[in-house]
Amino acid sequence: MRTMGLDYGDRNIGVAVSDAFGWTAQGIETVQKRRDGSELARLAELVKEHEVTEIVVGLPKNMNNTIGPRGEISMAFAEQLQQTLNLPVHLWDERLTTVSAERTLLEADVSRKKRKLVIDKMAATLILQNYLDSKTKR
């Protein structure tokens, strides 16, 4: 029973998966978005491979807590995922997640080229970890 976290971006989808206990999140992959929509097939493969039972999609809200165009795109993607994979899909406020991931990578002195390769995966990991932490506090 694992949870998958997704950071849905313009070009890429960062993917993270929880451990079997639902305690920690690990970034596993960055899936490139394609015109033919084949990224959904890759996500379905990852769901099966990691025995995922629920998905968390980052919801980019504005700082004033409203949902703008990016948020609406993420909500439509979450709905599409739910229908395609027939799994529960939760939206999770991801404000400043990418900024936090970028800051962490800068502090670790990761080169700009390498940051570009892992930023989406790391943002997905932060989204999922925040979601998992909120569930354990109950």
C-alpha positions in Angstrom: 0.0 0.0 0.0 2.1 2.8 -1.3 1.2 6.4 -2.2 2.5 8.1 -5.3 3.2 11.9 -5.4 3.3 13.8 -8.6 4.5 17.3 -9.5 2.7 18.1 -12.7 4.6 20.7 -14.7 4.5 22.2 -18.2 7.1 19.8 -19.6 7.7 17.1 -17.0 6.0 15.2 -14.2 8.1 14.6 -11.2 7.3 11.2 -9.5 7.8 10.1 -6.0 6.6 7.0 -4.1 6.2 6.3 -0.4 7.7 3.4 1.5 5.4 0.5 2.3 4.6 2.0 5.7 3.6 5.4 4.3 6.3 7.2 6.3 8.9 8.4 3.8 8.8 9.6 0.2 11.5 8.8 -2.4 11.8 10.5 -5.8 11.9 7.8 -8.5 11.6 9.4 -11.9 10.8 12.4 -14.0 8.3 11.5 -16.8 8.4 13.8 -19.9 5.0 14.9 -21.1 4.2 13.9 -24.7 1.8 15.2 -27.3 0.3 11.7 -27.6 -0.4 11.5 -23.9 1.8 8.4 -23.4 3.0 9.8 -20.1 -0.2 8.3 -18.6 0.9 4.9 -19.7 4.2 5.3 -18.0 2.5 6.5 -14.8 0.2 3.4 -15.0 3.4 1.2 -15.3 4.9 2.9 -12.2 1.6 2.5 -10.3 1.7 -1.3 -11.0 5.4 -1.7 -10.4 5.3 0.0 -7.0 1.9 -1.3 -6.0 0.5 2.2 -5.5 -3.0 2.4 -4.0 -3.5 6.2 -4.0 -2.0 9.3 -5.7 -1.3 12.8 -4.6 -1.0 15.5 -7.2 0.5 18.9 -6.3 -2.0 21.7 -6.6 -0.3 25.1 -7.3 -2.4 27.7 -5.5 -1.8 31.4 -5.6 -0.3 33.0 -2.5 -3.8 34.4 -1.6 -5.2 30.8 -1.6 -7.0 31.1 -4.9 -6.7 28.6 -7.8 -5.3 30.1 -11.0 -4.9 28.6 -14.5 -2.0 26.3 -13.4 -4.1 24.9 -10.6 -7.0 24.3 -13.0 -4.7 22.3 -15.3 -3.5 20.2 -12.3 -7.1 19.6 -11.3 -8.0 18.4 -14.8 -4.9 16.1 -14.8 -5.9 14.7 -11.4 -9.4 14.0 -12.7 -8.0 12.3 -15.8 -5.6 10.2 -13.6 -8.5 9.1 -11.4 -10.6 8.0 -14.4 -7.7 6.3 -16.2 -6.1 4.4 -13.2 -9.3 4.0 -11.1 -7.4 5.0 -7.9 -8.1 7.7 -5.3 -6.4 10.9 -6.4 -5.9 13.7 -3.8 -4.9 17.3 -4.5 -2.3 18.8 -2.2 -1.3 22.4 -1.8 2.2 22.7 -3.3 2.9 26.4 -2.9 6.6 27.0 -2.8 7.5 23.3 -3.1 9.6 23.9 -6.2 11.2 26.9 -4.6 12.1 24.8 -1.5 13.5 22.0 -3.7 15.6 24.5 -5.7 16.9 26.0 -2.4 17.9 22.6 -1.1 19.7 21.7 -4.3 21.5 25.1 -4.2 22.6 24.5 -0.6 23.9 21.1 -1.6 26.0 22.9 -4.3 24.3 20.9 -7.2 25.2 22.3 -10.6 22.5 24.1 -12.6 22.6 21.3 -15.2 22.0 18.6 -12.6 19.4 20.7 -10.8 17.3 20.8 -14.0 17.4 17.0 -14.1 16.2 16.4 -10.6 14.1 19.4 -9.6 10.7 17.9 -10.6 11.4 14.6 -8.9 12.5 16.5 -5.7 9.4 18.7 -5.8 7.2 15.5 -6.1 9.1 14.1 -3.1 8.4 17.2 -1.0 4.7 17.2 -2.0 4.3 13.5 -1.1 6.3 13.9 2.2 4.2 16.8 3.3 1.0 14.8 2.5 2.4 11.7 4.4 3.4 13.9 7.4 -0.1 15.4 7.6 -1.7 11.9 7.7 0.6 10.7 10.6 -0.4 13.8 12.7 -4.0 12.6 13.0 
